[in-house]
Amino acid sequence: MFGFLGRRSRSRRLNRRILLAMLAAALLPLAALTALVGADLTAINQTTVDEAHQTIVADAEQRESSAATDGAATVEARLDALGGELGQLAATVDTLLRTGSPIDQPLQTLPGGARLLSGGSPPAVTLIGSASKLVTASGHLTDALGSSRAAITLALDAVLKHHPELTALWLYDSAGAALTEVPITDPGTIAGLVATQRIDPTRLLDRPFQAAFRGLETSTAGAAGGGLSQTSRSPAGPAWSDVDTAAFGPGISVTVWTGLPTHDYFIGAELPSTAIASLLPAPLSTLPDAYQVLLSPSGRWLSAGGTASDDLSLPSGFEGTPARLPGISTSALLGERAQVVKTTLHGVEKDLFTAPIGGPHWMLASVVPDRELAPAVASLGDGIRSGVHRILILQVLPLAVVLAVIAVLLSALFSRRLVGPVRALTTSAERLAQGHTDEPVPHQGEDEVGLLSEALER
């Protein structure tokens, strides 16, 4: 009895060894595969975070650059519309000058030597520089506007009323230092502008005039300075000056000039800083804490909206002062192409999406916090890791368990089938040992176990 139990125990040990061997052969690769899948998913998690972040940032930068470019195009279109209307006015005034007759007019002398011609219907003012050659020995002026003065005045007033954002609109003879039809008809006011040198008593508006046509060939006309020659100026216009102290209004302004086709005159207009700010469209960016700034060709502030004053520490009346941004040179901002410039303001990384404005050569920039261009990398990584964990727990691990159960069942079945013939041979050998030689040994197949059964039978 004890011998039989010992033999059964040895048989079971063989069964267990075979079972363990088969389970090891089945489960170890499965475990390795599961571990490899988990490691790959973890690696994919970080790679996905990096690639997703780069893609989102690139898309956001493209969107912000397009918004800045569209905003610059909007401003440029508005300025072109103003320049086109001034060009039409120049053509109208040119025709009126050709059809009018000059008239000799007496002049009033102002402090500083400038002369003033006022009156007419509707009332108008003409200011003559102190060094002008248009003044006769008798102190009179041969008024070139003459009989067309009233019509020219009405034409100027019509455009000024259509553009109330303009501080002033005028007809300027640079060669003769004559500022005609200034839309301020009070001689006292004009005298005050001359006395405070808002208007130079000698050359009048030559400083903004020359600034607008900088880069063109100039000719000197007299010791006090000269205007542009008839052949060197560009009547097509419009030409824009840089930002400067306003001549007719408070604060700073820019002036725009358009030449007459056949006369040595120019139509000029003054655009104050308030009007420049109103040219900007609605906020270029929808991201939080974003704002836009506008720079002149020389890198001076024209306008800054939103939280720019606090972020850039701009004082009151900053318009017209040199623009200074930490870590960015003025030349880096005033490129001819749209670009992205990075800097740090008060410890916060900022991206400046710049876009040039044709015509006056201004530069529009949308300032956006870098952190707003994409969701936080940590949050993005947490989301992807959460998804990976769900895949591991809900899909990979259940599949691994199912495969393990199948492997155990198959291993148990196969181990039993392998041990069964051995048990049959063991029983036959015991019967032979007991002297039952007349009992046949069952055939166990053609493998090694089958050969052993045939040997026992013989």
C-alpha positions in Angstrom: 0.0 0.0 0.0 2.8 2.4 1.0 4.8 1.4 -2.1 1.8 2.2 -4.3 1.4 5.6 -2.7 5.1 6.3 -3.1 4.9 5.4 -6.8 1.8 7.7 -7.2 3.7 10.5 -5.4 6.7 10.0 -7.8 4.3 10.0 -10.7 2.7 13.2 -9.5 6.1 14.8 -9.1 6.9 14.0 -12.7 3.6 15.5 -13.7 4.3 18.6 -11.8 7.8 19.0 -13.3 6.4 18.6 -16.8 3.6 21.0 -15.9 6.0 23.6 -14.5 8.2 23.2 -17.5 5.3 23.8 -19.9 4.0 26.7 -17.8 7.5 28.3 -17.8 7.7 27.9 -21.6 4.3 29.5 -22.0 4.1 32.1 -19.3 7.6 33.6 -19.3 7.3 34.9 -22.9 3.8 36.2 -22.0 5.2 38.1 -19.0 8.1 39.4 -21.0 5.7 40.6 -23.7 3.5 42.3 -21.2 6.4 44.1 -19.6 7.7 45.1 -23.0 4.3 46.5 -24.0 4.2 48.5 -20.7 7.7 49.9 -21.3 6.9 50.8 -24.9 3.7 52.5 -23.9 5.6 54.5 -21.2 8.2 55.5 -23.8 5.4 56.4 -26.3 3.8 58.5 -23.6 6.7 60.9 -23.4 7.3 61.0 -27.1 3.7 61.7 -27.7 3.7 64.5 -25.1 6.8 66.1 -26.8 5.4 65.8 -30.3 1.9 66.9 -29.4 3.3 70.0 -27.6 5.5 70.9 -30.5 2.6 70.5 -32.9 0.2 72.6 -30.8 2.8 75.3 -30.3 3.6 75.4 -34.0 -0.1 75.7 -34.9 -0.6 78.4 -32.3 2.4 80.4 -33.5 1.1 80.1 -37.1 -2.4 81.4 -35.9 -0.9 84.3 -34.0 1.4 85.3 -36.9 -1.5 85.2 -39.3 -3.5 87.4 -36.9 -0.7 89.9 -36.7 -0.3 89.9 -40.5 -4.1 90.4 -41.0 -4.1 93.3 -38.5 -1.2 95.0 -40.3 -3.1 94.5 -43.6 -6.1 96.2 -42.1 -4.1 99.2 -40.9 -2.4 99.5 -44.2 -5.7 99.4 -46.1 -7.0 102.2 -43.9 -3.9 104.3 -44.5 -4.0 103.6 -48.2 -7.7 104.8 -48.3 -6.6 108.0 -46.7 -3.7 108.4 -49.0 -5.9 107.7 -52.0 -8.4 110.4 -50.9 -5.5 112.9 -50.5 -4.4 112.0 -54.0 -7.8 112.8 -55.4 -7.8 116.1 -53.4 -4.3 116.9 -54.9 -5.7 116.4 -58.4 -8.7 118.6 -57.7 -6.5 121.4 -56.2 -4.1 121.1 -59.1 -7.0 121.7 -61.6 -8.2 124.7 -59.5 -4.7 126.3 -59.5 -4.5 125.9 -63.3 -7.8 127.6 -63.9 -7.5 130.4 -61.3 -5.9 133.8 -61.6 -3.3 135.2 -59.1 -4.3 138.2 -57.0 -2.1 140.7 -55.1 -2.9 140.5 -51.4 -1.6 142.6 -48.4 0.1 140.6 -45.5 0.1 140.9 -41.7 3.5 140.5 -40.0 3.7 138.1 -37.0 6.4 137.9 -34.3 9.4 136.2 -35.7 9.0 137.6 -39.2 6.4 135.3 -40.6 3.5 136.8 -42.6 -0.2 136.1 -42.5 -2.9 136.3 -45.1 -6.4 135.8 -43.8 -9.9 136.5 -44.9 -12.0 135.4 -47.8 -15.3 133.6 -48.0 -15.2 130.9 -46.6 -12.5 132.3 -44.3 -9.0 130.9 -44.8 -5.5 131.5 -43.6 -2.2 131.5 -45.5 1.1 131.6 -43.5 4.3 132.8 -45.3 7.7 132.0 -43.9 10.0 134.9 -43.0 12.5 134.0 -45.6 10.0 133.4 -48.4 10.7 135.0 -51.8 7.0 135.2 -52.4 6.7 138.4 -50.4 7.1 141.6 -52.5 9.1 144.7 -51.5 5.8 146.4 -50.5 4.9 143.6 -48.1 2.3 142.1 -50.3 1.8 138.6 -51.7 1.0 137.6 -55.2 -1.5 134.9 -54.2 -1.3 132.0 -56.6 -4.6 130.7 -55.4 -6.2 134.0 -56.4 -9.7 133.5 -57.7 -9.7 129.8 -56.9 -9.1 130.4 -53.1 -12.7 129.8 -52.1 -13.0 126.6 -54.1 -9.7 125.2 -52.8 -10.8 126.0 -49.3 -14.1 124.2 -49.7 -12.3 121.2 -51.2 -9.9 121.0 -48.2 -12.7 121.4 -45.7 -14.7 118.7 -47.4 -11.9 116.1 -46.9 -11.2 117.3 -43.4 -14.9 116.8 -42.4 -14.8 113.3 -44.0 -11.8 112.5 -41.8 -12.4 114.1 -38.4 -9.5 112.1 -37.0 -7.1 114.5 -38.7 -5.9 117.4 -36.7 -5.3 119.6 -39.8 -5.2 119.6 -43.6 -3.2 122.0 -45.7 -1.7 123.0 -49.0 2.1 123.6 -48.7 4.5 125.3 -51.1 7.9 124.1 -49.8 10.0 126.1 -52.3 8.1 129.3 -51.4 7.7 128.5 -47.6 3.9 129.1 -47.9 1.4 127.1 -45.7 -2.0 127.7 -47.3 -5.5 126.9 -46.1 -4.6 125.8 -42.6 -8.0 124.8 -41.1 -7.5 127.3 -38.2 -9.0 130.6 -39.3 -8.1 132.5 -36.1 -4.9 134.7 -36.8 -4.2 134.7 -33.1 -4.1 131.0 -32.9 -1.7 130.9 -35.9 0.5 133.5 -34.2 0.6 131.4 -31.1 1.7 128.3 -33.0 4.5 130.4 -34.6 5.5 132.0 -31.3 5.8 128.6 -29.6 7.7 127.3 -32.6 5.2 124.5 -33.2 5.4 126.0 -36.7 8.9 127.3 -37.6 8.6 131.0 -38.6 11.2 130.6 -41.4 10.5 127.3 -43.1 7.1 126.5 -41.6 6.6 122.7 -41.9 9.8 121.8 -43.6 10.9 119.4 -40.8 8.0 117.0 -41.1 8.0 117.6 -44.9 11.7 116.6 -45.2 11.2 113.7 -42.9 8.4 112.3 -45.1 10.5 112.5 -48.2 13.7 111.3 -46.6 15.7 109.2 -49.0 14.7 111.3 -52.1 17.1 113.7 -53.6 16.7 117.2 -52.1 17.8 120.6 -53.3 18.7 123.5 -51.1 16.6 126.6 -51.7 18.2 129.5 -49.8 20.5 129.7 -46.8 17.7 128.9 -44.3 17.0 125.5 -45.9 15.3 124.2 -49.0 12.4 122.1 -50.2 12.3 119.4 -52.7 13.0 120.3 -56.3 10.3 119.8 -58.9 12.2 117.0 -60.5 13.3 115.1 -57.3 9.9 114.9 -55.5 7.4 112.1 -56.1 4.0 113.6 -56.7 2.4 110.1 -56.6 2.8 109.9 -52.8 1.7 109.4 -50.2 4.9 110.0 -48.2 4.8 109.6 -44.4 6.9 111.4 -41.8 8.2 109.8 -38.6 6.5 110.5 -35.3 7.1 114.0 -34.1 5.6 116.7 -31.9 2.2 117.7 -33.4 2.1 121.2 -35.0 -1.7 121.7 -34.8 -2.8 119.5 -32.0 -1.6 118.2 -28.6 0.9 115.4 -28.2 2.7 113.7 -31.0 1.6 113.0 -34.6 2.7 111.9 -38.0 2.2 113.8 -41.3 1.3 112.5 -44.7 2.1 114.3 -47.9 0.9 114.0 -51.5 2.3 116.1 -54.4 0.2 117.9 -57.0 0.6 116.6 -60.5 1.8 119.8 -62.2 2.4 122.4 -59.4 5.2 122.7 -56.8 2.7 122.2 -54.0 1.9 119.4 -51.6 -1.3 118.3 -49.8 -0.4 117.6 -46.2 -2.4 116.1 -43.3 -1.6 115.6 -39.6 -2.6 112.3 -38.0 -2.5 112.6 -34.1 -1.5 109.7 -31.8 -5.2 109.2 -30.8 -6.1 108.6 -34.4 -3.1 106.3 -34.9 -4.4 104.2 -31.9 -7.9 104.0 -33.4 -6.4 102.6 -36.6 -5.6 99.3 -34.8 -8.2 96.6 -35.2 -9.7 94.7 -32.3 -7.2 92.7 -30.2 -5.2 90.7 -32.6 -5.0 87.7 -30.2 -7.8 86.0 -28.2 -5.3 84.6 -25.7 -5.3 85.9 -22.2 -2.9 88.8 -21.3 -2.1 89.5 -25.0 -1.8 93.0 -26.4 -0.5 94.8 -29.4 2.1 97.6 -29.9 2.8 99.9 -32.9 6.3 101.2 -33.7 7.4 104.0 -36.0 10.2 103.5 -38.7 12.8 104.8 -36.2 11.7 102.5 -33.4 9.6 104.9 -31.4 6.3 104.2 -29.8 3.2 105.0 -31.8 0.6 103.1 -29.7 0.4 100.4 -27.1 -2.9 98.7 -26.1 -4.2 96.4 -23.4 -1.8 95.8 -20.5 1.3 97.1 -22.4 1.8 100.1 -20.1 2.1 97.9 -17.0 4.0 95.1 -18.8 6.5 97.4 -20.5 6.6 100.0 -17.6 5.5 102.8 -20.0 5.1 106.2 -18.5 2.3 108.6 -19.3 2.9 110.3 -22.6 5.2 107.5 -23.8 4.1 108.0 -27.5 7.0 109.3 -29.5 9.7 108.0 -27.1 12.2 105.3 -28.2 10.9 101.8 -27.7 13.0 99.7 -25.4 12.2 96.0 -24.7 14.5 93.9 -22.5 16.7 91.6 -24.5 15.5 92.9 -27.9 17.3 95.4 -30.1 15.3 97.9 -32.1 16.7 96.6 -35.4 15.5 93.1 -34.5 11.9 94.4 -34.3 12.0 96.6 -37.4 12.6 93.9 -40.0 11.0 93.9 -43.4 9.3 90.6 -42.8 6.9 89.1 -40.3 8.8 87.2 -37.6 8.6 85.9 -34.1 10.8 87.5 -31.5 11.1 86.0 -28.0 11.9 87.9 -24.8 11.2 87.8 -21.0 9.2 90.5 -19.3 9.0 90.5 -15.5 10.0 86.8 -15.4 7.4 85.8 -18.0 8.4 84.5 -21.4 6.8 86.5 -24.2 6.5 86.0 -27.9 6.3 89.1 -30.2 4.6 88.3 -33.5 5.6 91.2 -35.8 4.1 92.3 -39.1 5.3 95.3 -41.2 2.8 97.9 -42.4 3.6 99.3 -45.9 3.4 103.0 -46.7 4.5 104.6 -43.4 6.8 101.6 -42.7 5.4 101.0 -39.2 5.8 97.8 -37.4 2.8 96.1 -35.7 3.6 93.5 -33.0 1.2 91.2 -31.0 2.7 90.3 -27.6 1.6 86.9 -26.3 2.7 85.0 -23.2 4.5 81.9 -24.3 2.6 79.8 -21.8 -0.7 80.5 -23.5 0.4 79.1 -26.9 -0.2 75.5 -25.7 -1.6 73.6 -22.7 0.9 72.9 -20.0 3.2 70.0 -20.8 2.5 68.5 -17.3 -1.2 68.5 -17.8 -0.8 67.0 -21.3 1.5 64.3 -20.0 -0.9 63.5 -17.2 -3.7 63.1 -19.6 -1.7 60.8 -21.9 -0.4 58.8 -18.9 -3.9 58.3 -17.7 -4.9 57.0 -21.1 -1.9 54.6 -21.1 -2.8 53.3 -17.6 -6.4 52.7 -18.8 -5.1 50.7 -21.7 -2.8 48.7 -19.5 -5.4 48.0 -16.8 -8.5 47.5 -19.0 -7.0 45.9 -22.1 -3.4 44.6 -21.7 -3.7 43.0 -18.3 -7.0 41.3 -18.8 -5.7 39.8 -22.1 -2.6 38.6 -20.3 -4.7 37.0 -17.6 -6.9 35.2 -20.2 -3.8 34.0 -22.0 -2.2 32.8 -18.8 -5.4 30.8 -17.8 -5.4 29.2 -21.3 -1.7 28.4 -21.0 -2.3 26.7 -17.5 -5.3 24.6 -18.8 -3.4 23.5 -21.9 -0.3 22.7 -20.0 -2.3 20.7 -17.4 -4.0 18.8 -20.3 -0.8 18.1 -22.2 1.1 17.1 -19.1 -1.5 14.6 -18.2 -1.4 13.1 -21.7 2.4 12.9 -21.5 2.4 11.2 -18.1 -0.5 8.8 -18.9 1.6 6.3 -21.0 4.3 6.3 -18.5 1.8 5.4 -15.7 0.5 2.6 -17.9 4.0 1.2 -18.4 4.7 1.5 -14.7 1.5 -0.6 -14.0 2.5 -3.3 -16.6 6.1 -3.5 -15.2 4.7 -4.0 -11.7 2.4 -6.8 -13.0 5.4 -8.5 -14.7 7.3 -8.2 -11.5 4.5 -10.0 -9.7 4.7 -12.9 -12.2 1.8 -12.1 -14.5 3.8 -12.7 -17.6 0.7 -13.8 -19.5 -0.8 -10.3 -19.5 0.2 -8.3 -22.6 1.8 -4.9 -22.2 -0.4 -2.3 -23.9 1.1 -0.7 -27.0 1.9 3.1 -26.3 2.6 4.4 -29.8 5.7 4.7 -32.0 7.8 7.1 -29.8 10.3 6.2 -27.1 7.5 5.2 -24.7 6.2 2.9 -27.4 9.6 1.3 -27.9 9.8 0.8 -24.1 6.4 -1.0 -24.1 7.5 -3.3 -26.9 10.7 -4.2 -24.9 8.6 -5.0 -21.9 6.3 -7.2 -24.0 9.3 -9.2 -25.4 
